[in-house]
Amino acid sequence: MAGCTGGAGKPATEAAGPAGAGTSPLQNPDGTRPGLAPLTTPEERKAGRDIIAGVATAAAGPKDGYDRDEFGPAWTDNVDGVPGGHNNCDTRNDLLARDGRSVEHKDGSACTVTAMTIDDPYTGKTVRWSKQQASKIQIDHVMPLSYDWQMGASTWDKAKRVQIANDPLNLVPADGSQNASKGDSGPAAWLPANTAVRCSYAVRFAQVSLKYRLPVTEADKKAMLQQCGG
């Protein structure tokens, strides 16, 4: 994976916040803050439903022509218009550093993360991760790239596809098996195992949809609303 070559680690400053901490999607509209905190109060869940209600719906188009390369090189730093672009650190390492605590970097590098502790929102577990078990934590595209393609990204120019593939709003470091089981499913077919964050996940899916003006299927919108009590 880009930027993840090995080496002995050096500790970095631990991010503020207690174990299990995450950020409400309602307070993180650009995706630059870590984690995915549950929405628990009636007011929060109502605010979540209000966001989801603004999402357009459409039938999914064909997957014809989809290829990961259509969204640019994986985790490229050469991306305009999203936080972290052109900061001399690839997207994957930006996201690990964003969400990790007790982050360690490769010697001589301010970018390459070699170890960290992460509060995985999709399972609700705290994980001590290292590069020796790199696939244990993977970066999930909340709105999957194949899904994006089917819902309209096939008509976009390459630069916009590179944006959504590397936008921190659309990216969550999470349990690798959860990411693998999701594939390119929308919320009607797949939700995180951790039921506490399902409303937050639905809101984040909606935030990406609204930012990029991509519709979701009617079934997915219904499922999203249901996660927030609608």
C-alpha positions as CSV (number, residue, x, y, z in Angstrom):
1,M,0.0,0.0,0.0
2,A,1.2,3.5,-0.8
3,G,3.7,5.0,1.6
4,C,3.7,2.0,3.9
5,T,7.3,0.7,3.7
6,G,8.7,-0.8,6.9
7,G,11.2,0.3,9.5
8,A,11.5,0.7,13.2
9,G,8.9,3.0,14.7
10,K,9.2,6.2,16.7
11,P,6.4,7.3,19.0
12,A,4.4,10.4,18.1
13,T,2.2,12.5,20.5
14,E,-1.0,10.7,21.4
15,A,-4.1,12.3,20.1
16,A,-6.3,13.9,22.7
17,G,-9.4,12.1,23.9
18,P,-10.3,9.0,25.9
19,A,-10.3,5.4,24.6
20,G,-13.5,4.8,22.5
21,A,-13.6,8.5,21.5
22,G,-14.9,9.4,18.1
23,T,-16.5,12.4,16.4
24,S,-20.1,12.8,15.6
25,P,-20.7,13.2,11.9
26,L,-22.9,16.1,12.7
27,Q,-19.8,17.9,14.1
28,N,-17.4,16.7,11.4
29,P,-18.9,17.8,8.0
30,D,-15.5,17.8,6.2
31,G,-14.2,14.5,7.7
32,T,-11.1,15.9,9.1
33,R,-11.7,14.8,12.7
34,P,-11.3,11.2,13.9
35,G,-13.7,8.3,14.3
36,L,-17.4,7.9,14.0
37,A,-19.3,8.5,17.3
38,P,-22.8,7.2,17.8
39,L,-25.8,9.5,17.5
40,T,-27.8,8.7,20.7
41,T,-30.1,11.5,21.6
42,P,-33.5,12.0,19.9
43,E,-32.2,15.4,18.8
44,E,-29.1,14.0,17.2
45,R,-31.0,11.2,15.4
46,K,-33.6,13.8,14.2
47,A,-30.7,15.9,12.8
48,G,-29.4,12.8,11.2
49,R,-32.7,12.0,9.5
50,D,-32.9,15.6,8.3
51,I,-29.6,15.2,6.5
52,I,-30.5,11.9,5.0
53,A,-33.9,13.3,3.8
54,G,-32.0,15.6,1.5
55,V,-30.4,12.8,-0.4
56,A,-31.7,12.2,-4.0
57,T,-32.6,8.7,-5.2
58,A,-32.2,7.0,-8.5
59,A,-31.9,3.5,-9.9
60,A,-28.4,2.1,-10.0
61,G,-26.7,2.1,-13.4
62,P,-24.5,-0.6,-14.8
63,K,-21.0,-1.5,-13.6
64,D,-19.8,-1.6,-17.2
65,G,-16.5,0.2,-17.5
66,Y,-15.8,0.3,-13.8
67,D,-12.2,-0.1,-12.8
68,R,-10.4,1.1,-9.6
69,D,-7.9,2.9,-11.8
70,E,-10.7,5.2,-13.0
71,F,-10.5,6.8,-9.6
72,G,-6.7,7.4,-9.8
73,P,-3.8,5.7,-8.1
74,A,-4.7,4.2,-4.8
75,W,-4.2,6.7,-1.9
76,T,-2.6,9.3,-4.1
77,D,-1.5,12.6,-2.5
78,N,-1.8,14.2,-5.9
79,V,-5.4,15.3,-5.4
80,D,-7.0,18.8,-5.5
81,G,-9.9,20.1,-3.5
82,V,-10.0,17.8,-0.5
83,P,-8.3,18.1,2.9
84,G,-4.8,16.4,3.0
85,G,-4.2,16.7,-0.7
86,H,-0.6,17.7,-1.7
87,N,0.6,17.5,2.0
88,N,3.5,15.2,1.1
89,C,1.7,12.2,2.7
90,D,-0.5,9.6,1.0
91,T,-4.2,9.4,1.9
92,R,-3.9,6.0,3.7
93,N,-1.3,7.3,6.1
94,D,-3.2,10.6,6.6
95,L,-6.3,8.5,7.6
96,L,-4.3,6.2,10.0
97,A,-2.8,9.3,11.7
98,R,-6.2,11.0,11.8
99,D,-7.9,8.2,13.6
100,G,-5.1,6.5,15.5
101,R,-3.9,7.2,19.0
102,S,-0.3,6.6,20.3
103,V,0.7,6.8,16.7
104,E,4.3,5.7,15.7
105,H,6.0,6.7,12.5
106,K,8.8,5.1,10.5
107,D,12.2,6.5,11.5
108,G,12.9,9.7,9.6
109,S,9.3,10.0,8.3
110,A,6.6,12.4,9.4
111,C,4.2,10.4,7.3
112,T,4.5,6.6,7.3
113,V,2.5,5.2,10.2
114,T,4.0,1.9,11.6
115,A,1.9,1.4,14.7
116,M,-1.1,2.9,16.5
117,T,-4.1,2.2,18.7
118,I,-7.4,2.7,17.0
119,D,-11.0,2.6,18.2
120,D,-12.6,0.7,15.4
121,P,-16.2,2.1,14.9
122,Y,-17.4,-0.8,12.8
123,T,-16.8,-3.4,15.5
124,G,-16.7,-1.2,18.6
125,K,-13.3,-2.7,19.6
126,T,-10.1,-1.0,20.4
127,V,-7.3,-2.4,18.3
128,R,-3.5,-2.2,18.6
129,W,-2.4,-2.1,15.0
130,S,1.1,-2.5,13.4
131,K,2.3,-2.7,9.8
132,Q,3.2,-6.3,10.3
133,Q,-0.6,-6.9,10.4
134,A,-1.4,-4.3,7.8
135,S,-4.7,-5.8,6.6
136,K,-6.1,-5.9,10.1
137,I,-7.2,-2.3,9.6
138,Q,-8.3,-1.2,6.2
139,I,-9.5,2.1,4.9
140,D,-13.2,1.9,4.0
141,H,-14.8,4.0,1.3
142,V,-18.1,4.7,3.0
143,M,-19.7,5.3,-0.4
144,P,-17.9,2.6,-2.3
145,L,-16.2,3.5,-5.6
146,S,-18.1,1.0,-7.6
147,Y,-21.3,2.3,-6.1
148,D,-20.3,5.8,-7.0
149,W,-19.6,4.7,-10.6
150,Q,-23.1,3.1,-10.9
151,M,-24.8,6.2,-9.4
152,G,-23.2,8.7,-11.7
153,A,-19.4,9.0,-11.3
154,S,-19.0,7.2,-14.6
155,T,-19.8,10.5,-16.3
156,W,-17.4,12.6,-14.2
157,D,-13.9,13.7,-15.2
158,K,-11.0,11.9,-13.7
159,A,-10.1,14.7,-11.3
160,K,-13.5,14.5,-9.5
161,R,-13.3,10.7,-9.2
162,V,-9.8,11.1,-7.6
163,Q,-11.4,13.5,-5.2
164,I,-14.1,11.2,-3.9
165,A,-11.6,8.3,-3.7
166,N,-9.3,10.4,-1.4
167,D,-11.7,12.6,0.5
168,P,-11.5,12.1,4.2
169,L,-15.2,12.6,4.4
170,N,-15.6,9.3,2.5
171,L,-12.9,7.3,4.4
172,V,-13.0,5.4,7.7
173,P,-10.2,3.1,8.9
174,A,-11.9,0.0,10.2
175,D,-11.7,-3.7,10.8
176,G,-10.4,-5.4,7.6
177,S,-13.0,-8.2,7.7
178,Q,-15.8,-5.7,7.9
179,N,-14.4,-3.8,4.9
180,A,-14.1,-7.1,3.0
181,S,-17.6,-8.2,3.8
182,K,-19.0,-4.8,2.6
183,G,-17.7,-4.9,-0.9
184,D,-19.6,-2.3,-2.9
185,S,-22.8,-2.6,-1.0
186,G,-25.1,0.2,0.0
187,P,-26.8,0.5,3.4
188,A,-29.7,-1.7,2.4
189,A,-27.4,-4.6,2.0
190,W,-24.6,-3.9,4.5
191,L,-24.2,-2.1,7.8
192,P,-21.4,-2.1,10.4
193,A,-21.5,-4.9,12.9
194,N,-21.5,-2.3,15.7
195,T,-25.2,-1.3,15.9
196,A,-24.3,1.8,17.9
197,V,-22.8,3.5,15.0
198,R,-25.3,2.5,12.3
199,C,-27.1,5.9,12.4
200,S,-23.8,7.7,12.2
201,Y,-22.7,5.5,9.3
202,A,-25.9,6.3,7.5
203,V,-25.4,10.1,8.1
204,R,-21.8,9.9,6.8
205,F,-23.0,8.0,3.7
206,A,-25.6,10.8,3.2
207,Q,-23.0,13.6,3.7
208,V,-20.8,12.1,0.9
209,S,-23.9,11.7,-1.3
210,L,-24.8,15.3,-0.8
211,K,-21.3,16.7,-1.2
212,Y,-20.8,15.0,-4.6
213,R,-24.4,15.2,-5.7
214,L,-24.6,11.4,-6.1
215,P,-28.0,9.8,-5.6
216,V,-28.6,6.6,-3.7
217,T,-31.1,3.8,-4.4
218,E,-34.5,4.1,-2.9
219,A,-33.8,1.0,-0.8
220,D,-30.6,2.5,0.5
221,K,-32.3,5.8,1.5
222,K,-35.0,3.9,3.3
223,A,-32.4,1.8,5.2
224,M,-30.5,4.9,6.1
225,L,-33.5,6.6,7.5
226,Q,-34.4,3.5,9.5
227,Q,-31.0,3.5,11.2
228,C,-31.8,6.9,12.6
229,G,-35.3,6.0,13.7
230,G,-37.1,7.1,10.6
